[in-house]
Amino acid sequence: MTDADTLADLRTAADYQFGADAGEALFPPDAPLTVRRSSGGRPRQVIDGDVDDTPGSSEGDRLVSYGTDGRFTLGLAGGKRIADAFPEPRHRMVVGEESEPFVREGRNAFAKFVTAADDGIRPGDEVLVVDESGAIFGVGRAELSGAEAEQLGSGVAVKTRDGNPADGD
């Protein structure tokens, strides 16, 4: 299977997971992308740019990793593309400024600090952690639904996978 065929399949999976047109946003047909594969040939990561496709190479910005369960986990670069493709509040949990430095370091976002969230978020969904203005602090996996994150006063709302360093906006 060629990378073009693989990317077409990955676009379909992204549309299913994130919503219509997410595949085109994450993997634009005219953008240079690198697909890193497992030793068995299965796609594992999609990297922004034409870079070394050796597994474990640190070159390039990770858009997504593709799990054996068929779901994507977002990298920060992929989160930014999702943010650009979907209007607020889709796929977003808004946290207060007291959480910003911690989430930027890659630490979890707690429900206590969530001020707003997409009602469509379910536990296990990939989400963007943002501030009131929409700036991305990090990306991760929701541990609570959007409604629960807004209402509960304790517990982890998002297990942050990638933080966005303050100088990296």
Backbone as JSON, one array per atom type, in Angstrom:
{
  "sequence": "MTDADTLADLRTAADYQFGADAGEALFPPDAPLTVRRSSGGRPRQVIDGDVDDTPGSSEGDRLVSYGTDGRFTLGLAGGKRIADAFPEPRHRMVVGEESEPFVREGRNAFAKFVTAADDGIRPGDEVLVVDESGAIFGVGRAELSGAEAEQLGSGVAVKTRDGNPADGD",
  "N": [[0.84, -1.18, 0.0], [0.63, 2.16, -0.89], [1.91, 5.34, 0.34], [0.08, 7.34, -0.37], [-2.32, 5.92, -0.64], [-2.52, 4.96, 1.96], [-2.76, 7.39, 3.38], [-5.21, 8.26, 2.4], [-6.91, 6.34, 3.55], [-6.39, 6.95, 6.25], [-7.41, 9.53, 6.37], [-10.14, 9.0, 6.16], [-10.55, 7.59, 8.55], [-9.96, 9.65, 10.36], [-12.03, 11.45, 9.79], [-14.15, 9.94, 10.76], [-13.51, 9.75, 13.51], [-13.14, 12.45, 14.42], [-14.94, 14.06, 13.05], [-16.67, 15.33, 10.09], [-14.55, 16.34, 7.45], [-12.25, 16.46, 8.98], [-10.18, 14.77, 8.28], [-9.13, 15.92, 5.94], [-8.2, 18.27, 7.05], [-6.25, 17.43, 8.91], [-4.53, 15.9, 7.29], [-3.69, 17.29, 4.7], [-4.07, 16.99, 1.16], [-2.18, 18.23, -0.49], [0.01, 18.76, 1.09], [3.33, 18.07, 2.3], [3.82, 15.03, 3.86], [4.9, 12.59, 6.22], [4.75, 9.16, 6.69], [5.25, 7.09, 9.31], [6.01, 3.75, 9.88], [5.22, 0.62, 11.47], [7.24, -2.31, 12.16], [5.86, -4.27, 10.91], [4.61, -2.96, 8.87], [2.34, -1.46, 9.34], [0.75, 1.72, 9.62], [2.05, 4.0, 12.0], [2.68, 6.58, 12.92], [2.0, 9.9, 11.8], [3.77, 12.41, 10.37], [4.45, 15.87, 10.12], [5.65, 17.25, 7.2], [8.39, 16.36, 4.95], [10.28, 14.1, 6.1], [12.77, 12.07, 7.84], [11.77, 8.75, 7.89], [12.3, 6.79, 9.7], [11.41, 4.73, 12.39], [11.24, 6.15, 15.61], [12.83, 8.3, 15.04], [13.63, 11.69, 15.67], [12.94, 13.73, 14.04], [10.79, 16.22, 12.62], [7.35, 17.34, 13.23], [4.99, 15.71, 15.14], [1.89, 14.81, 13.94], [-0.21, 12.96, 14.39], [-0.53, 9.86, 16.19], [-1.25, 6.52, 15.33], [-3.21, 4.24, 16.72], [-3.36, 0.72, 17.63], [-5.95, 0.17, 18.03], [-7.28, 1.55, 16.14], [-7.75, 4.21, 16.55], [-6.87, 7.67, 16.67], [-4.22, 9.41, 18.34], [-3.61, 12.62, 19.25], [-0.93, 14.77, 18.33], [0.74, 17.82, 19.24], [0.98, 19.44, 16.94], [-0.99, 18.28, 15.31], [-3.22, 18.83, 16.89], [-3.35, 21.6, 16.65], [-4.07, 21.81, 13.98], [-6.61, 20.63, 14.05], [-7.88, 22.5, 15.69], [-7.88, 24.72, 14.0], [-9.57, 23.8, 12.03], [-12.1, 23.34, 13.13], [-14.82, 25.11, 14.58], [-14.92, 26.89, 17.74], [-16.86, 25.56, 20.38], [-15.87, 23.03, 19.69], [-14.24, 19.99, 20.34], [-12.77, 21.0, 22.49], [-11.52, 21.83, 25.75], [-11.81, 24.33, 28.01], [-9.62, 25.9, 30.17], [-8.8, 27.58, 33.24], [-6.51, 30.34, 33.9], [-4.8, 29.65, 35.98], [-4.1, 27.02, 35.6], [-2.6, 27.01, 33.34], [0.43, 27.13, 33.26], [1.07, 24.56, 34.15], [-0.24, 22.7, 32.46], [1.0, 23.39, 30.09], [3.5, 22.34, 30.59], [2.96, 19.73, 30.27], [1.48, 18.46, 32.17], [-1.46, 17.09, 33.78], [-4.84, 18.33, 33.24], [-7.12, 19.57, 35.54], [-10.51, 19.05, 36.64], [-11.47, 20.99, 38.34], [-10.49, 23.37, 37.38], [-11.62, 23.71, 34.9], [-13.45, 25.76, 32.82], [-15.18, 25.81, 30.7], [-16.52, 23.54, 28.26], [-16.76, 21.43, 25.39], [-19.87, 20.04, 24.85], [-20.1, 17.69, 23.5], [-17.95, 16.11, 24.1], [-16.67, 13.01, 25.15], [-15.63, 10.64, 27.65], [-12.37, 9.47, 26.98], [-12.11, 10.62, 24.5], [-10.07, 12.48, 22.18], [-8.81, 15.63, 22.98], [-8.48, 19.24, 22.93], [-6.7, 21.39, 25.02], [-7.39, 24.51, 26.06], [-7.19, 28.15, 26.48], [-9.29, 30.94, 27.53], [-9.19, 32.6, 25.29], [-8.76, 30.86, 23.26], [-6.22, 29.91, 22.75], [-3.95, 27.24, 22.44], [-2.97, 25.12, 25.01], [-2.27, 22.49, 25.36], [-2.65, 19.02, 24.32], [-4.65, 16.08, 24.71], [-6.15, 13.19, 26.33], [-9.53, 13.0, 27.13], [-10.8, 12.49, 30.35], [-13.15, 12.8, 31.53], [-16.58, 13.52, 30.64], [-17.59, 16.38, 28.66], [-19.62, 17.87, 29.99], [-19.43, 16.83, 32.61], [-16.83, 17.61, 33.28], [-17.12, 20.36, 33.46], [-18.87, 20.59, 35.63], [-17.94, 19.09, 37.85], [-15.9, 19.35, 40.78], [-13.48, 18.25, 41.27], [-10.83, 15.96, 40.38], [-9.21, 14.44, 37.51], [-9.54, 15.99, 34.45], [-8.46, 16.04, 31.89], [-6.02, 13.95, 30.59], [-3.05, 15.01, 29.89], [-1.14, 14.82, 26.98], [0.69, 16.09, 25.25], [2.26, 19.07, 25.94], [2.19, 22.61, 25.3], [4.82, 24.53, 25.1], [5.35, 27.77, 26.55], [6.85, 29.56, 24.98], [6.42, 28.52, 22.52], [4.12, 29.14, 21.07]],
  "CA": [[0.0, 0.0, 0.0], [1.44, 3.37, -0.99], [1.57, 6.37, 1.32], [-1.13, 8.04, -0.81], [-3.45, 5.06, -0.27], [-2.58, 4.96, 3.43], [-3.29, 8.69, 3.83], [-6.65, 8.28, 2.08], [-7.56, 5.57, 4.61], [-6.27, 7.69, 7.5], [-8.37, 10.65, 6.29], [-11.46, 8.44, 6.46], [-10.58, 7.31, 9.99], [-10.01, 10.94, 11.06], [-13.39, 11.96, 9.64], [-15.0, 9.17, 11.65], [-13.21, 10.05, 14.91], [-13.24, 13.87, 14.78], [-16.03, 14.72, 12.33], [-16.48, 15.57, 8.67], [-13.47, 17.21, 6.99], [-11.07, 16.41, 9.85], [-9.11, 14.11, 7.53], [-8.5, 16.91, 5.05], [-7.5, 19.25, 7.88], [-5.06, 16.8, 9.48], [-3.65, 15.39, 6.24], [-4.03, 17.93, 3.42], [-3.5, 16.25, 0.04], [-1.06, 18.94, -1.12], [1.07, 19.0, 2.08], [4.26, 16.96, 2.46], [3.62, 14.29, 5.1], [5.68, 11.36, 6.32], [4.08, 8.1, 7.44], [6.17, 6.15, 9.94], [5.33, 2.46, 9.97], [5.75, -0.43, 12.36], [8.03, -3.3, 11.43], [4.9, -5.03, 10.12], [4.11, -2.12, 7.79], [1.16, -0.7, 9.74], [1.08, 3.12, 9.95], [2.1, 4.28, 13.44], [2.67, 8.02, 13.13], [2.05, 10.78, 10.64], [4.64, 13.54, 10.72], [4.36, 17.02, 9.23], [6.85, 17.48, 6.4], [9.08, 15.24, 4.32], [11.39, 13.87, 7.03], [13.22, 10.7, 8.04], [10.64, 7.92, 8.32], [12.76, 5.74, 10.6], [10.73, 4.78, 13.69], [12.06, 6.68, 16.69], [13.52, 9.52, 14.63], [13.05, 12.88, 16.32], [12.67, 14.75, 13.03], [9.41, 16.54, 12.28], [6.31, 17.52, 14.24], [4.01, 14.62, 15.08], [0.49, 15.19, 13.82], [-0.97, 11.94, 15.11], [-0.13, 8.46, 16.24], [-2.4, 5.69, 14.98], [-3.18, 3.1, 17.62], [-3.81, -0.58, 17.14], [-7.41, 0.16, 18.15], [-7.85, 2.32, 15.03], [-8.01, 5.59, 16.96], [-5.73, 8.58, 16.66], [-3.85, 10.24, 19.47], [-3.12, 13.85, 18.66], [0.26, 15.5, 18.73], [0.44, 19.24, 19.32], [0.79, 19.94, 15.58], [-2.3, 17.81, 14.88], [-4.21, 19.58, 17.65], [-3.48, 22.94, 16.04], [-4.83, 21.66, 12.73], [-8.02, 20.41, 14.44], [-8.39, 23.79, 16.18], [-8.1, 25.58, 12.83], [-10.62, 23.23, 11.18], [-13.4, 23.3, 13.78], [-15.09, 26.3, 15.41], [-15.07, 26.67, 19.18], [-16.06, 24.85, 21.37], [-15.62, 21.64, 19.27], [-13.03, 19.28, 20.75], [-11.99, 21.84, 23.39], [-11.81, 22.09, 27.16], [-11.24, 25.63, 28.38], [-9.18, 25.91, 31.55], [-8.4, 28.88, 33.77], [-5.09, 30.69, 33.77], [-3.97, 29.02, 37.0], [-3.65, 25.72, 35.09], [-1.77, 27.18, 32.13], [1.83, 26.69, 33.28], [1.17, 23.12, 34.39], [-0.63, 22.0, 31.24], [2.07, 23.66, 29.11], [4.59, 21.41, 30.91], [2.51, 18.37, 29.99], [0.75, 17.89, 33.32], [-2.9, 16.92, 33.56], [-5.77, 19.42, 33.53], [-8.1, 19.11, 36.52], [-11.88, 19.54, 36.46], [-11.62, 22.18, 39.18], [-10.09, 24.56, 36.62], [-12.32, 23.76, 33.61], [-14.49, 26.79, 32.82], [-16.12, 25.48, 29.62], [-16.12, 22.37, 27.49], [-17.66, 20.95, 24.35], [-20.81, 19.06, 25.4], [-19.95, 16.45, 22.76], [-16.77, 15.35, 24.55], [-16.91, 11.82, 25.96], [-14.37, 10.1, 28.18], [-11.58, 8.75, 25.99], [-11.93, 11.43, 23.29], [-8.92, 13.37, 22.07], [-9.28, 17.0, 23.17], [-7.53, 20.35, 22.99], [-6.81, 22.17, 26.25], [-7.22, 25.89, 25.59], [-7.6, 29.21, 27.4], [-10.51, 31.66, 27.13], [-9.01, 33.19, 23.96], [-8.63, 29.79, 22.29], [-4.82, 29.5, 22.6], [-3.78, 25.85, 22.84], [-1.96, 24.8, 26.04], [-1.87, 21.11, 25.19], [-3.6, 18.06, 23.79], [-4.66, 14.87, 25.52], [-7.33, 12.33, 26.36], [-10.54, 13.38, 28.12], [-11.13, 11.49, 31.36], [-14.54, 13.1, 31.89], [-17.34, 14.14, 29.56], [-17.54, 17.83, 28.73], [-20.52, 18.34, 31.05], [-18.86, 16.46, 33.91], [-15.65, 18.44, 33.54], [-17.58, 21.69, 33.88], [-19.63, 20.56, 36.87], [-17.23, 18.49, 38.97], [-14.9, 20.22, 41.39], [-12.23, 17.54, 41.51], [-10.52, 14.88, 39.45], [-8.52, 14.76, 36.25], [-10.44, 16.18, 33.31], [-7.71, 15.67, 30.68], [-4.66, 13.44, 30.73], [-2.32, 15.75, 28.87], [-0.1, 14.06, 26.3], [1.7, 17.05, 24.77], [2.06, 20.46, 26.36], [2.68, 23.62, 24.36], [5.65, 25.46, 25.86], [4.91, 29.16, 26.4], [7.53, 30.24, 23.88], [6.15, 27.79, 21.29], [2.79, 29.44, 20.51]],
  "C": [[0.89, 1.24, 0.0], [1.05, 4.35, 0.11], [0.32, 7.12, 0.93], [-2.37, 7.23, -0.44], [-3.64, 5.05, 1.25], [-3.19, 6.26, 3.94], [-4.77, 8.81, 3.52], [-7.43, 7.5, 3.15], [-7.52, 6.31, 5.94], [-7.21, 8.9, 7.52], [-9.78, 10.17, 6.65], [-11.6, 8.16, 7.96], [-10.67, 8.6, 10.8], [-11.4, 11.56, 10.96], [-14.34, 11.24, 10.59], [-14.78, 9.59, 13.11], [-13.5, 11.51, 15.28], [-14.39, 14.6, 14.11], [-15.65, 15.01, 10.89], [-15.39, 16.61, 8.43], [-12.25, 17.24, 7.91], [-9.89, 15.77, 9.12], [-8.37, 15.06, 6.62], [-7.71, 17.93, 5.85], [-6.2, 18.67, 8.44], [-4.04, 16.42, 8.41], [-4.0, 16.0, 4.9], [-3.35, 17.21, 2.25], [-2.26, 16.92, -0.57], [0.11, 19.19, -0.17], [2.03, 17.81, 2.13], [4.09, 16.32, 3.84], [4.47, 13.03, 5.06], [4.9, 10.37, 7.18], [5.17, 7.18, 7.99], [5.4, 4.88, 10.22], [6.0, 1.56, 10.99], [6.57, -1.4, 11.52], [7.13, -4.19, 10.57], [4.27, -4.24, 8.98], [2.87, -1.31, 8.12], [1.55, 0.74, 10.04], [1.03, 3.34, 11.46], [2.01, 5.76, 13.73], [2.62, 8.72, 11.78], [2.74, 12.05, 11.11], [4.47, 14.64, 9.68], [5.69, 17.2, 8.51], [7.42, 16.19, 5.84], [10.35, 15.0, 5.12], [11.75, 12.39, 7.07], [12.06, 9.85, 8.56], [11.06, 6.75, 9.21], [12.02, 5.83, 11.92], [11.7, 5.24, 14.78], [12.83, 7.93, 16.32], [12.83, 10.73, 15.25], [12.73, 13.98, 15.32], [11.17, 14.97, 12.85], [8.49, 16.68, 13.47], [5.26, 16.44, 14.06], [2.6, 15.19, 15.0], [-0.36, 14.25, 14.65], [-0.16, 10.66, 15.22], [-1.4, 7.67, 15.99], [-2.31, 4.41, 15.78], [-3.66, 1.81, 16.98], [-5.32, -0.72, 17.25], [-8.09, 0.97, 17.05], [-8.17, 3.76, 15.38], [-6.72, 6.39, 16.93], [-5.47, 9.15, 18.04], [-3.16, 11.45, 18.87], [-1.76, 14.25, 19.21], [-0.13, 16.97, 18.74], [0.18, 19.84, 17.93], [-0.58, 19.51, 15.02], [-3.43, 18.54, 15.6], [-4.43, 20.97, 17.08], [-4.27, 22.87, 14.74], [-6.32, 21.42, 13.02], [-8.63, 21.73, 14.91], [-8.71, 24.73, 15.02], [-9.3, 25.11, 12.0], [-12.02, 23.32, 11.78], [-13.61, 24.54, 14.64], [-15.18, 25.92, 16.89], [-16.54, 26.37, 19.46], [-15.69, 23.42, 20.97], [-14.26, 21.14, 19.71], [-12.19, 20.04, 21.79], [-12.49, 21.78, 24.83], [-11.06, 23.37, 27.51], [-10.87, 25.57, 29.86], [-8.74, 27.31, 31.95], [-6.9, 29.08, 33.71], [-4.2, 30.06, 34.83], [-3.46, 27.66, 36.57], [-2.64, 25.85, 33.96], [-0.34, 26.68, 32.27], [1.99, 25.18, 33.46], [0.84, 22.32, 33.14], [0.43, 22.21, 30.17], [3.27, 22.74, 29.35], [4.21, 19.96, 30.64], [1.8, 17.7, 31.15], [-0.74, 17.9, 33.03], [-3.69, 18.18, 33.91], [-6.87, 18.88, 34.44], [-9.44, 19.79, 36.32], [-12.12, 20.84, 37.23], [-11.36, 23.47, 38.39], [-10.77, 24.68, 35.26], [-13.46, 24.77, 33.71], [-15.55, 26.55, 31.74], [-15.6, 24.27, 28.88], [-17.19, 22.05, 26.46], [-18.56, 19.88, 24.96], [-20.71, 17.71, 24.7], [-18.77, 15.6, 23.19], [-17.22, 14.2, 25.44], [-15.59, 11.35, 26.54], [-13.67, 9.25, 27.12], [-11.36, 9.53, 24.71], [-10.62, 12.21, 23.35], [-9.43, 14.81, 22.13], [-8.11, 17.98, 23.15], [-7.76, 21.06, 24.31], [-6.44, 23.59, 25.88], [-7.56, 26.88, 26.71], [-8.83, 29.92, 26.84], [-10.4, 32.24, 25.72], [-8.85, 32.13, 22.88], [-7.2, 29.33, 22.05], [-4.64, 28.1, 23.17], [-2.64, 25.71, 23.85], [-1.41, 23.4, 25.81], [-2.96, 20.29, 24.56], [-3.54, 16.81, 24.66], [-5.96, 14.13, 25.41], [-8.27, 12.78, 27.47], [-10.79, 12.21, 29.06], [-12.58, 11.64, 31.81], [-15.26, 13.61, 30.65], [-17.22, 15.65, 29.71], [-18.4, 18.39, 29.84], [-19.98, 18.02, 32.43], [-17.66, 17.34, 34.26], [-16.04, 19.83, 34.01], [-18.19, 21.67, 35.28], [-18.86, 20.03, 38.07], [-16.14, 19.42, 39.49], [-13.59, 19.52, 41.68], [-12.05, 16.46, 40.46], [-9.85, 15.37, 38.2], [-9.55, 14.87, 35.15], [-9.77, 15.73, 32.02], [-6.34, 15.15, 31.07], [-3.87, 14.04, 29.58], [-1.2, 14.89, 28.3], [1.03, 14.97, 25.85], [1.32, 18.43, 25.25], [2.67, 21.39, 25.33], [3.5, 24.62, 25.15], [5.27, 26.92, 25.54], [5.58, 29.87, 25.24], [7.25, 29.58, 22.54], [4.81, 28.09, 20.68], [2.83, 29.73, 19.04]]
}
